[in-house]
Amino acid sequence: MKLLDWPNSALRDLRRLDPPVARAVLQALELLARTGQGDVTRLKAQGHTMRLRVGDWRVQYLAISPNMIRVLRIRHRSEAYR
């Protein structure tokens, strides 16, 4: 299982979400950390940044090491790629 690293910006994004959306995001991140499964794509314009899709929400993250994921931002799809 991989560890999740949460910078302040990602924690702030998570706190601003509605509780059901926040639970769905946390469940998707837990599944990703545990099994590596999820709707994941590499973002070409942003180097090694990856994107996890959770409904209309996008979680941008970096795989820092084989055992750690750093969650960068959690944004609605209309704002995620700006």
PDB file of N, CA, C and O in Angstrom, chain B, residues numbered from 101:
ATOM      1  N   MET B 101       0.840  -1.189   0.000  1.00  0.00           N
ATOM      2  CA  MET B 101       0.000   0.000   0.000  1.00  0.00           C
ATOM      3  C   MET B 101       0.871   1.233   0.000  1.00  0.00           C
ATOM      4  O   MET B 101       1.857   1.319   0.733  1.00  0.00           O
ATOM      5  N   LYS B 102       0.494   2.193  -0.835  1.00  0.00           N
ATOM      6  CA  LYS B 102       1.241   3.443  -0.928  1.00  0.00           C
ATOM      7  C   LYS B 102       0.732   4.433   0.113  1.00  0.00           C
ATOM      8  O   LYS B 102      -0.431   4.392   0.514  1.00  0.00           O
ATOM      9  N   LEU B 103       1.610   5.308   0.537  1.00  0.00           N
ATOM     10  CA  LEU B 103       1.239   6.375   1.466  1.00  0.00           C
ATOM     11  C   LEU B 103       0.779   7.588   0.683  1.00  0.00           C
ATOM     12  O   LEU B 103       1.273   7.845  -0.415  1.00  0.00           O
ATOM     13  N   LEU B 104      -0.167   8.337   1.241  1.00  0.00           N
ATOM     14  CA  LEU B 104      -0.651   9.569   0.624  1.00  0.00           C
ATOM     15  C   LEU B 104      -0.064  10.759   1.355  1.00  0.00           C
ATOM     16  O   LEU B 104      -0.155  10.856   2.579  1.00  0.00           O
ATOM     17  N   ASP B 105       0.539  11.667   0.599  1.00  0.00           N
ATOM     18  CA  ASP B 105       1.098  12.904   1.147  1.00  0.00           C
ATOM     19  C   ASP B 105       0.151  14.043   0.768  1.00  0.00           C
ATOM     20  O   ASP B 105      -0.164  14.233  -0.407  1.00  0.00           O
ATOM     21  N   TRP B 106      -0.295  14.790   1.762  1.00  0.00           N
ATOM     22  CA  TRP B 106      -1.275  15.848   1.559  1.00  0.00           C
ATOM     23  C   TRP B 106      -0.670  17.220   1.865  1.00  0.00           C
ATOM     24  O   TRP B 106      -0.579  17.587   3.036  1.00  0.00           O
ATOM     25  N   PRO B 107      -0.253  17.989   0.856  1.00  0.00           N
ATOM     26  CA  PRO B 107       0.154  19.373   1.116  1.00  0.00           C
ATOM     27  C   PRO B 107      -1.057  20.209   1.540  1.00  0.00           C
ATOM     28  O   PRO B 107      -2.201  19.789   1.366  1.00  0.00           O
ATOM     29  N   ASN B 108      -0.799  21.376   2.088  1.00  0.00           N
ATOM     30  CA  ASN B 108      -1.884  22.237   2.578  1.00  0.00           C
ATOM     31  C   ASN B 108      -2.898  22.587   1.490  1.00  0.00           C
ATOM     32  O   ASN B 108      -4.096  22.659   1.767  1.00  0.00           O
ATOM     33  N   SER B 109      -2.437  22.806   0.258  1.00  0.00           N
ATOM     34  CA  SER B 109      -3.359  23.176  -0.822  1.00  0.00           C
ATOM     35  C   SER B 109      -4.359  22.050  -1.098  1.00  0.00           C
ATOM     36  O   SER B 109      -5.534  22.324  -1.344  1.00  0.00           O
ATOM     37  N   ALA B 110      -3.919  20.801  -1.063  1.00  0.00           N
ATOM     38  CA  ALA B 110      -4.822  19.673  -1.294  1.00  0.00           C
ATOM     39  C   ALA B 110      -5.788  19.490  -0.132  1.00  0.00           C
ATOM     40  O   ALA B 110      -6.961  19.182  -0.343  1.00  0.00           O
ATOM     41  N   LEU B 111      -5.303  19.676   1.092  1.00  0.00           N
ATOM     42  CA  LEU B 111      -6.194  19.583   2.257  1.00  0.00           C
ATOM     43  C   LEU B 111      -7.265  20.665   2.210  1.00  0.00           C
ATOM     44  O   LEU B 111      -8.422  20.417   2.550  1.00  0.00           O
ATOM     45  N   ARG B 112      -6.880  21.856   1.791  1.00  0.00           N
ATOM     46  CA  ARG B 112      -7.833  22.959   1.673  1.00  0.00           C
ATOM     47  C   ARG B 112      -8.900  22.619   0.631  1.00  0.00           C
ATOM     48  O   ARG B 112     -10.088  22.850   0.855  1.00  0.00           O
ATOM     49  N   ASP B 113      -8.469  22.071  -0.508  1.00  0.00           N
ATOM     50  CA  ASP B 113      -9.425  21.660  -1.542  1.00  0.00           C
ATOM     51  C   ASP B 113     -10.385  20.600  -1.011  1.00  0.00           C
ATOM     52  O   ASP B 113     -11.585  20.663  -1.276  1.00  0.00           O
ATOM     53  N   LEU B 114      -9.863  19.627  -0.264  1.00  0.00           N
ATOM     54  CA  LEU B 114     -10.693  18.554   0.277  1.00  0.00           C
ATOM     55  C   LEU B 114     -11.720  19.096   1.270  1.00  0.00           C
ATOM     56  O   LEU B 114     -12.873  18.664   1.260  1.00  0.00           O
ATOM     57  N   ARG B 115     -11.323  20.023   2.115  1.00  0.00           N
ATOM     58  CA  ARG B 115     -12.249  20.593   3.109  1.00  0.00           C
ATOM     59  C   ARG B 115     -13.368  21.395   2.468  1.00  0.00           C
ATOM     60  O   ARG B 115     -14.442  21.524   3.056  1.00  0.00           O
ATOM     61  N   ARG B 116     -13.145  21.930   1.291  1.00  0.00           N
ATOM     62  CA  ARG B 116     -14.161  22.747   0.617  1.00  0.00           C
ATOM     63  C   ARG B 116     -15.214  21.915  -0.107  1.00  0.00           C
ATOM     64  O   ARG B 116     -16.239  22.450  -0.529  1.00  0.00           O
ATOM     65  N   LEU B 117     -14.977  20.634  -0.254  1.00  0.00           N
ATOM     66  CA  LEU B 117     -15.923  19.769  -0.964  1.00  0.00           C
ATOM     67  C   LEU B 117     -17.121  19.430  -0.082  1.00  0.00           C
ATOM     68  O   LEU B 117     -17.030  19.431   1.146  1.00  0.00           O
ATOM     69  N   ASP B 118     -18.247  19.139  -0.738  1.00  0.00           N
ATOM     70  CA  ASP B 118     -19.404  18.623  -0.009  1.00  0.00           C
ATOM     71  C   ASP B 118     -19.027  17.266   0.579  1.00  0.00           C
ATOM     72  O   ASP B 118     -18.230  16.547  -0.025  1.00  0.00           O
ATOM     73  N   PRO B 119     -19.574  16.893   1.736  1.00  0.00           N
ATOM     74  CA  PRO B 119     -19.194  15.626   2.373  1.00  0.00           C
ATOM     75  C   PRO B 119     -19.320  14.378   1.492  1.00  0.00           C
ATOM     76  O   PRO B 119     -18.422  13.537   1.533  1.00  0.00           O
ATOM     77  N   PRO B 120     -20.392  14.212   0.693  1.00  0.00           N
ATOM     78  CA  PRO B 120     -20.446  13.006  -0.149  1.00  0.00           C
ATOM     79  C   PRO B 120     -19.346  12.981  -1.216  1.00  0.00           C
ATOM     80  O   PRO B 120     -18.800  11.922  -1.529  1.00  0.00           O
ATOM     81  N   VAL B 121     -19.027  14.148  -1.768  1.00  0.00           N
ATOM     82  CA  VAL B 121     -17.971  14.231  -2.778  1.00  0.00           C
ATOM     83  C   VAL B 121     -16.615  13.951  -2.130  1.00  0.00           C
ATOM     84  O   VAL B 121     -15.789  13.238  -2.700  1.00  0.00           O
ATOM     85  N   ALA B 122     -16.386  14.505  -0.952  1.00  0.00           N
ATOM     86  CA  ALA B 122     -15.128  14.275  -0.244  1.00  0.00           C
ATOM     87  C   ALA B 122     -14.953  12.791   0.072  1.00  0.00           C
ATOM     88  O   ALA B 122     -13.848  12.262  -0.056  1.00  0.00           O
ATOM     89  N   ARG B 123     -16.020  12.114   0.480  1.00  0.00           N
ATOM     90  CA  ARG B 123     -15.942  10.674   0.753  1.00  0.00           C
ATOM     91  C   ARG B 123     -15.601   9.893  -0.508  1.00  0.00           C
ATOM     92  O   ARG B 123     -14.791   8.967  -0.468  1.00  0.00           O
ATOM     93  N   ALA B 124     -16.219  10.264  -1.635  1.00  0.00           N
ATOM     94  CA  ALA B 124     -15.942   9.576  -2.897  1.00  0.00           C
ATOM     95  C   ALA B 124     -14.487   9.775  -3.322  1.00  0.00           C
ATOM     96  O   ALA B 124     -13.847   8.842  -3.807  1.00  0.00           O
ATOM     97  N   VAL B 125     -13.965  10.987  -3.143  1.00  0.00           N
ATOM     98  CA  VAL B 125     -12.572  11.271  -3.489  1.00  0.00           C
ATOM     99  C   VAL B 125     -11.637  10.464  -2.596  1.00  0.00           C
ATOM    100  O   VAL B 125     -10.672   9.875  -3.084  1.00  0.00           O
ATOM    101  N   LEU B 126     -11.910  10.430  -1.303  1.00  0.00           N
ATOM    102  CA  LEU B 126     -11.060   9.673  -0.384  1.00  0.00           C
ATOM    103  C   LEU B 126     -11.103   8.176  -0.680  1.00  0.00           C
ATOM    104  O   LEU B 126     -10.075   7.502  -0.600  1.00  0.00           O
ATOM    105  N   GLN B 127     -12.274   7.651  -1.019  1.00  0.00           N
ATOM    106  CA  GLN B 127     -12.390   6.234  -1.355  1.00  0.00           C
ATOM    107  C   GLN B 127     -11.609   5.916  -2.629  1.00  0.00           C
ATOM    108  O   GLN B 127     -10.944   4.883  -2.711  1.00  0.00           O
ATOM    109  N   ALA B 128     -11.689   6.808  -3.624  1.00  0.00           N
ATOM    110  CA  ALA B 128     -10.956   6.590  -4.876  1.00  0.00           C
ATOM    111  C   ALA B 128      -9.450   6.646  -4.644  1.00  0.00           C
ATOM    112  O   ALA B 128      -8.704   5.858  -5.225  1.00  0.00           O
ATOM    113  N   LEU B 129      -8.997   7.575  -3.799  1.00  0.00           N
ATOM    114  CA  LEU B 129      -7.564   7.668  -3.487  1.00  0.00           C
ATOM    115  C   LEU B 129      -7.095   6.456  -2.695  1.00  0.00           C
ATOM    116  O   LEU B 129      -5.987   5.965  -2.909  1.00  0.00           O
ATOM    117  N   GLU B 130      -7.931   5.972  -1.783  1.00  0.00           N
ATOM    118  CA  GLU B 130      -7.577   4.775  -1.011  1.00  0.00           C
ATOM    119  C   GLU B 130      -7.450   3.564  -1.932  1.00  0.00           C
ATOM    120  O   GLU B 130      -6.521   2.769  -1.785  1.00  0.00           O
ATOM    121  N   LEU B 131      -8.375   3.419  -2.879  1.00  0.00           N
ATOM    122  CA  LEU B 131      -8.304   2.320  -3.838  1.00  0.00           C
ATOM    123  C   LEU B 131      -7.045   2.434  -4.697  1.00  0.00           C
ATOM    124  O   LEU B 131      -6.370   1.437  -4.953  1.00  0.00           O
ATOM    125  N   LEU B 132      -6.731   3.649  -5.139  1.00  0.00           N
ATOM    126  CA  LEU B 132      -5.526   3.875  -5.930  1.00  0.00           C
ATOM    127  C   LEU B 132      -4.275   3.517  -5.130  1.00  0.00           C
ATOM    128  O   LEU B 132      -3.371   2.867  -5.654  1.00  0.00           O
ATOM    129  N   ALA B 133      -4.217   3.933  -3.877  1.00  0.00           N
ATOM    130  CA  ALA B 133      -3.054   3.657  -3.035  1.00  0.00           C
ATOM    131  C   ALA B 133      -2.923   2.169  -2.726  1.00  0.00           C
ATOM    132  O   ALA B 133      -1.816   1.637  -2.650  1.00  0.00           O
ATOM    133  N   ARG B 134      -4.052   1.510  -2.549  1.00  0.00           N
ATOM    134  CA  ARG B 134      -4.029   0.097  -2.165  1.00  0.00           C
ATOM    135  C   ARG B 134      -3.756  -0.827  -3.348  1.00  0.00           C
ATOM    136  O   ARG B 134      -2.947  -1.749  -3.245  1.00  0.00           O
ATOM    137  N   THR B 135      -4.447  -0.576  -4.499  1.00  0.00           N
ATOM    138  CA  THR B 135      -4.384  -1.522  -5.615  1.00  0.00           C
ATOM    139  C   THR B 135      -3.813  -0.930  -6.901  1.00  0.00           C
ATOM    140  O   THR B 135      -3.444  -1.675  -7.809  1.00  0.00           O
ATOM    141  N   GLY B 136      -3.736   0.385  -6.990  1.00  0.00           N
ATOM    142  CA  GLY B 136      -3.279   1.017  -8.232  1.00  0.00           C
ATOM    143  C   GLY B 136      -4.379   1.164  -9.263  1.00  0.00           C
ATOM    144  O   GLY B 136      -4.114   1.545 -10.404  1.00  0.00           O
ATOM    145  N   GLN B 137      -5.621   0.864  -8.874  1.00  0.00           N
ATOM    146  CA  GLN B 137      -6.736   0.936  -9.803  1.00  0.00           C
ATOM    147  C   GLN B 137      -7.439   2.280  -9.707  1.00  0.00           C
ATOM    148  O   GLN B 137      -7.504   2.892  -8.641  1.00  0.00           O
ATOM    149  N   GLY B 138      -7.964   2.727 -10.843  1.00  0.00           N
ATOM    150  CA  GLY B 138      -8.710   3.974 -10.901  1.00  0.00           C
ATOM    151  C   GLY B 138      -8.645   4.520 -12.318  1.00  0.00           C
ATOM    152  O   GLY B 138      -7.876   4.029 -13.144  1.00  0.00           O
ATOM    153  N   ASP B 139      -9.441   5.523 -12.594  1.00  0.00           N
ATOM    154  CA  ASP B 139      -9.442   6.166 -13.905  1.00  0.00           C
ATOM    155  C   ASP B 139      -8.305   7.179 -13.914  1.00  0.00           C
ATOM    156  O   ASP B 139      -8.502   8.351 -13.593  1.00  0.00           O
ATOM    157  N   VAL B 140      -7.110   6.717 -14.286  1.00  0.00           N
ATOM    158  CA  VAL B 140      -5.889   7.513 -14.181  1.00  0.00           C
ATOM    159  C   VAL B 140      -5.333   7.800 -15.569  1.00  0.00           C
ATOM    160  O   VAL B 140      -5.318   6.927 -16.436  1.00  0.00           O
ATOM    161  N   THR B 141      -4.875   9.032 -15.770  1.00  0.00           N
ATOM    162  CA  THR B 141      -4.240   9.453 -17.014  1.00  0.00           C
ATOM    163  C   THR B 141      -3.070  10.362 -16.678  1.00  0.00           C
ATOM    164  O   THR B 141      -3.125  11.137 -15.723  1.00  0.00           O
ATOM    165  N   ARG B 142      -2.003  10.260 -17.477  1.00  0.00           N
ATOM    166  CA  ARG B 142      -0.886  11.183 -17.306  1.00  0.00           C
ATOM    167  C   ARG B 142      -1.215  12.474 -18.028  1.00  0.00           C
ATOM    168  O   ARG B 142      -1.683  12.447 -19.166  1.00  0.00           O
ATOM    169  N   LEU B 143      -0.974  13.611 -17.376  1.00  0.00           N
ATOM    170  CA  LEU B 143      -1.230  14.914 -17.983  1.00  0.00           C
ATOM    171  C   LEU B 143       0.003  15.327 -18.769  1.00  0.00           C
ATOM    172  O   LEU B 143       1.049  15.602 -18.181  1.00  0.00           O
ATOM    173  N   LYS B 144      -0.106  15.373 -20.065  1.00  0.00           N
ATOM    174  CA  LYS B 144       1.038  15.620 -20.937  1.00  0.00           C
ATOM    175  C   LYS B 144       1.620  17.022 -20.765  1.00  0.00           C
ATOM    176  O   LYS B 144       2.838  17.195 -20.815  1.00  0.00           O
ATOM    177  N   ALA B 145       0.775  18.007 -20.567  1.00  0.00           N
ATOM    178  CA  ALA B 145       1.245  19.388 -20.489  1.00  0.00           C
ATOM    179  C   ALA B 145       1.908  19.708 -19.150  1.00  0.00           C
ATOM    180  O   ALA B 145       2.529  20.762 -19.011  1.00  0.00           O
ATOM    181  N   GLN B 146       1.788  18.821 -18.167  1.00  0.00           N
ATOM    182  CA  GLN B 146       2.290  19.131 -16.835  1.00  0.00           C
ATOM    183  C   GLN B 146       3.335  18.135 -16.358  1.00  0.00           C
ATOM    184  O   GLN B 146       3.373  17.802 -15.174  1.00  0.00           O
ATOM    185  N   GLY B 147       4.175  17.659 -17.254  1.00  0.00           N
ATOM    186  CA  GLY B 147       5.274  16.787 -16.863  1.00  0.00           C
ATOM    187  C   GLY B 147       4.822  15.428 -16.382  1.00  0.00           C
ATOM    188  O   GLY B 147       4.149  14.704 -17.115  1.00  0.00           O
ATOM    189  N   HIS B 148       5.180  15.069 -15.160  1.00  0.00           N
ATOM    190  CA  HIS B 148       4.881  13.752 -14.611  1.00  0.00           C
ATOM    191  C   HIS B 148       3.603  13.724 -13.774  1.00  0.00           C
ATOM    192  O   HIS B 148       3.328  12.735 -13.095  1.00  0.00           O
ATOM    193  N   THR B 149       2.834  14.787 -13.819  1.00  0.00           N
ATOM    194  CA  THR B 149       1.596  14.854 -13.046  1.00  0.00           C
ATOM    195  C   THR B 149       0.568  13.879 -13.617  1.00  0.00           C
ATOM    196  O   THR B 149       0.427  13.734 -14.831  1.00  0.00           O
ATOM    197  N   MET B 150      -0.139  13.222 -12.714  1.00  0.00           N
ATOM    198  CA  MET B 150      -1.185  12.280 -13.091  1.00  0.00           C
ATOM    199  C   MET B 150      -2.538  12.846 -12.663  1.00  0.00           C
ATOM    200  O   MET B 150      -2.620  13.739 -11.819  1.00  0.00           O
ATOM    201  N   ARG B 151      -3.607  12.295 -13.275  1.00  0.00           N
ATOM    202  CA  ARG B 151      -4.956  12.734 -12.972  1.00  0.00           C
ATOM    203  C   ARG B 151      -5.812  11.518 -12.630  1.00  0.00           C
ATOM    204  O   ARG B 151      -5.808  10.524 -13.356  1.00  0.00           O
ATOM    205  N   LEU B 152      -6.538  11.603 -11.530  1.00  0.00           N
ATOM    206  CA  LEU B 152      -7.512  10.583 -11.141  1.00  0.00           C
ATOM    207  C   LEU B 152      -8.892  11.202 -11.284  1.00  0.00           C
ATOM    208  O   LEU B 152      -9.174  12.243 -10.691  1.00  0.00           O
ATOM    209  N   ARG B 153      -9.754  10.562 -12.071  1.00  0.00           N
ATOM    210  CA  ARG B 153     -11.110  11.078 -12.270  1.00  0.00           C
ATOM    211  C   ARG B 153     -12.038  10.433 -11.258  1.00  0.00           C
ATOM    212  O   ARG B 153     -12.076   9.211 -11.113  1.00  0.00           O
ATOM    213  N   VAL B 154     -12.800  11.292 -10.548  1.00  0.00           N
ATOM    214  CA  VAL B 154     -13.806  10.837  -9.580  1.00  0.00           C
ATOM    215  C   VAL B 154     -15.086  11.600  -9.916  1.00  0.00           C
ATOM    216  O   VAL B 154     -15.323  12.682  -9.379  1.00  0.00           O
ATOM    217  N   GLY B 155     -15.907  11.043 -10.798  1.00  0.00           N
ATOM    218  CA  GLY B 155     -17.116  11.735 -11.245  1.00  0.00           C
ATOM    219  C   GLY B 155     -16.734  13.004 -11.987  1.00  0.00           C
ATOM    220  O   GLY B 155     -15.967  12.956 -12.948  1.00  0.00           O
ATOM    221  N   ASP B 156     -17.267  14.145 -11.542  1.00  0.00           N
ATOM    222  CA  ASP B 156     -16.945  15.433 -12.154  1.00  0.00           C
ATOM    223  C   ASP B 156     -15.709  16.078 -11.531  1.00  0.00           C
ATOM    224  O   ASP B 156     -15.366  17.207 -11.879  1.00  0.00           O
ATOM    225  N   TRP B 157     -15.054  15.395 -10.639  1.00  0.00           N
ATOM    226  CA  TRP B 157     -13.902  15.946  -9.918  1.00  0.00           C
ATOM    227  C   TRP B 157     -12.611  15.296 -10.401  1.00  0.00           C
ATOM    228  O   TRP B 157     -12.591  14.120 -10.762  1.00  0.00           O
ATOM    229  N   ARG B 158     -11.539  16.076 -10.401  1.00  0.00           N
ATOM    230  CA  ARG B 158     -10.229  15.601 -10.834  1.00  0.00           C
ATOM    231  C   ARG B 158      -9.226  15.785  -9.705  1.00  0.00           C
ATOM    232  O   ARG B 158      -9.133  16.858  -9.111  1.00  0.00           O
ATOM    233  N   VAL B 159      -8.481  14.729  -9.419  1.00  0.00           N
ATOM    234  CA  VAL B 159      -7.438  14.765  -8.401  1.00  0.00           C
ATOM    235  C   VAL B 159      -6.103  14.716  -9.144  1.00  0.00           C
ATOM    236  O   VAL B 159      -5.795  13.730  -9.814  1.00  0.00           O
ATOM    237  N   GLN B 160      -5.322  15.772  -9.023  1.00  0.00           N
ATOM    238  CA  GLN B 160      -4.003  15.801  -9.634  1.00  0.00           C
ATOM    239  C   GLN B 160      -2.990  15.350  -8.594  1.00  0.00           C
ATOM    240  O   GLN B 160      -3.017  15.803  -7.449  1.00  0.00           O
ATOM    241  N   TYR B 161      -2.092  14.451  -9.001  1.00  0.00           N
ATOM    242  CA  TYR B 161      -1.128  13.916  -8.047  1.00  0.00           C
ATOM    243  C   TYR B 161       0.172  13.555  -8.745  1.00  0.00           C
ATOM    244  O   TYR B 161       0.236  13.463  -9.971  1.00  0.00           O
ATOM    245  N   LEU B 162       1.196  13.352  -7.946  1.00  0.00           N
ATOM    246  CA  LEU B 162       2.502  12.888  -8.411  1.00  0.00           C
ATOM    247  C   LEU B 162       2.843  11.599  -7.690  1.00  0.00           C
ATOM    248  O   LEU B 162       2.606  11.473  -6.488  1.00  0.00           O
ATOM    249  N   ALA B 163       3.398  10.642  -8.417  1.00  0.00           N
ATOM    250  CA  ALA B 163       3.934   9.439  -7.785  1.00  0.00           C
ATOM    251  C   ALA B 163       5.388   9.757  -7.443  1.00  0.00           C
ATOM    252  O   ALA B 163       6.268   9.651  -8.297  1.00  0.00           O
ATOM    253  N   ILE B 164       5.636  10.146  -6.199  1.00  0.00           N
ATOM    254  CA  ILE B 164       6.960  10.596  -5.780  1.00  0.00           C
ATOM    255  C   ILE B 164       7.950   9.442  -5.738  1.00  0.00           C
ATOM    256  O   ILE B 164       9.094   9.583  -6.170  1.00  0.00           O
ATOM    257  N   SER B 165       7.518   8.322  -5.229  1.00  0.00           N
ATOM    258  CA  SER B 165       8.349   7.129  -5.151  1.00  0.00           C
ATOM    259  C   SER B 165       7.422   5.929  -5.334  1.00  0.00           C
ATOM    260  O   SER B 165       6.206   6.097  -5.424  1.00  0.00           O
ATOM    261  N   PRO B 166       7.977   4.732  -5.390  1.00  0.00           N
ATOM    262  CA  PRO B 166       7.097   3.567  -5.527  1.00  0.00           C
ATOM    263  C   PRO B 166       6.137   3.398  -4.341  1.00  0.00           C
ATOM    264  O   PRO B 166       5.153   2.665  -4.439  1.00  0.00           O
ATOM    265  N   ASN B 167       6.423   4.077  -3.222  1.00  0.00           N
ATOM    266  CA  ASN B 167       5.588   3.908  -2.026  1.00  0.00           C
ATOM    267  C   ASN B 167       4.837   5.160  -1.616  1.00  0.00           C
ATOM    268  O   ASN B 167       4.190   5.160  -0.569  1.00  0.00           O
ATOM    269  N   MET B 168       4.898   6.241  -2.410  1.00  0.00           N
ATOM    270  CA  MET B 168       4.261   7.482  -1.969  1.00  0.00           C
ATOM    271  C   MET B 168       3.606   8.215  -3.131  1.00  0.00           C
ATOM    272  O   MET B 168       4.160   8.316  -4.226  1.00  0.00           O
ATOM    273  N   ILE B 169       2.406   8.725  -2.856  1.00  0.00           N
ATOM    274  CA  ILE B 169       1.653   9.560  -3.790  1.00  0.00           C
ATOM    275  C   ILE B 169       1.452  10.915  -3.130  1.00  0.00           C
ATOM    276  O   ILE B 169       0.988  10.984  -1.991  1.00  0.00           O
ATOM    277  N   ARG B 170       1.795  11.996  -3.832  1.00  0.00           N
ATOM    278  CA  ARG B 170       1.545  13.348  -3.316  1.00  0.00           C
ATOM    279  C   ARG B 170       0.333  13.924  -4.041  1.00  0.00           C
ATOM    280  O   ARG B 170       0.370  14.144  -5.252  1.00  0.00           O
ATOM    281  N   VAL B 171      -0.728  14.164  -3.299  1.00  0.00           N
ATOM    282  CA  VAL B 171      -1.955  14.748  -3.840  1.00  0.00           C
ATOM    283  C   VAL B 171      -1.704  16.245  -3.996  1.00  0.00           C
ATOM    284  O   VAL B 171      -1.401  16.933  -3.021  1.00  0.00           O
ATOM    285  N   LEU B 172      -1.831  16.752  -5.235  1.00  0.00           N
ATOM    286  CA  LEU B 172      -1.540  18.157  -5.483  1.00  0.00           C
ATOM    287  C   LEU B 172      -2.777  19.037  -5.371  1.00  0.00           C
ATOM    288  O   LEU B 172      -2.783  20.005  -4.610  1.00  0.00           O
ATOM    289  N   ARG B 173      -3.815  18.711  -6.118  1.00  0.00           N
ATOM    290  CA  ARG B 173      -5.035  19.529  -6.126  1.00  0.00           C
ATOM    291  C   ARG B 173      -6.245  18.642  -6.341  1.00  0.00           C
ATOM    292  O   ARG B 173      -6.141  17.552  -6.903  1.00  0.00           O
ATOM    293  N   ILE B 174      -7.391  19.119  -5.888  1.00  0.00           N
ATOM    294  CA  ILE B 174      -8.683  18.485  -6.155  1.00  0.00           C
ATOM    295  C   ILE B 174      -9.561  19.581  -6.726  1.00  0.00           C
ATOM    296  O   ILE B 174      -9.901  20.538  -6.031  1.00  0.00           O
ATOM    297  N   ARG B 175      -9.925  19.445  -7.982  1.00  0.00           N
ATOM    298  CA  ARG B 175     -10.674  20.487  -8.674  1.00  0.00           C
ATOM    299  C   ARG B 175     -11.848  19.904  -9.438  1.00  0.00           C
ATOM    300  O   ARG B 175     -11.837  18.734  -9.820  1.00  0.00           O
ATOM    301  N   HIS B 176     -12.868  20.736  -9.660  1.00  0.00           N
ATOM    302  CA  HIS B 176     -13.970  20.361 -10.538  1.00  0.00           C
ATOM    303  C   HIS B 176     -13.426  20.316 -11.953  1.00  0.00           C
ATOM    304  O   HIS B 176     -12.476  21.028 -12.279  1.00  0.00           O
ATOM    305  N   ARG B 177     -14.019  19.487 -12.791  1.00  0.00           N
ATOM    306  CA  ARG B 177     -13.486  19.307 -14.144  1.00  0.00           C
ATOM    307  C   ARG B 177     -13.480  20.596 -14.954  1.00  0.00           C
ATOM    308  O   ARG B 177     -12.664  20.737 -15.866  1.00  0.00           O
ATOM    309  N   SER B 178     -14.355  21.529 -14.652  1.00  0.00           N
ATOM    310  CA  SER B 178     -14.387  22.796 -15.394  1.00  0.00           C
ATOM    311  C   SER B 178     -13.198  23.692 -15.040  1.00  0.00           C
ATOM    312  O   SER B 178     -12.875  24.614 -15.790  1.00  0.00           O
ATOM    313  N   GLU B 179     -12.544  23.430 -13.905  1.00  0.00           N
ATOM    314  CA  GLU B 179     -11.417  24.269 -13.476  1.00  0.00           C
ATOM    315  C   GLU B 179     -10.085  23.506 -13.458  1.00  0.00           C
ATOM    316  O   GLU B 179      -9.031  24.119 -13.287  1.00  0.00           O
ATOM    317  N   ALA B 180     -10.116  22.214 -13.626  1.00  0.00           N
ATOM    318  CA  ALA B 180      -8.939  21.384 -13.360  1.00  0.00           C
ATOM    319  C   ALA B 180      -7.788  21.627 -14.322  1.00  0.00           C
ATOM    320  O   ALA B 180      -6.633  21.479 -13.925  1.00  0.00           O
ATOM    321  N   TYR B 181      -8.051  21.987 -15.549  1.00  0.00           N
ATOM    322  CA  TYR B 181      -6.984  22.040 -16.542  1.00  0.00           C
ATOM    323  C   TYR B 181      -6.619  23.460 -16.936  1.00  0.00           C
ATOM    324  O   TYR B 181      -6.004  23.667 -17.983  1.00  0.00           O
ATOM    325  N   ARG B 182      -6.976  24.426 -16.138  1.00  0.00           N
ATOM    326  CA  ARG B 182      -6.640  25.824 -16.439  1.00  0.00           C
ATOM    327  C   ARG B 182      -5.302  26.184 -15.900  1.00  0.00           C
ATOM    328  O   ARG B 182      -4.857  27.320 -16.061  1.00  0.00           O
TER     329      ARG B 182
END
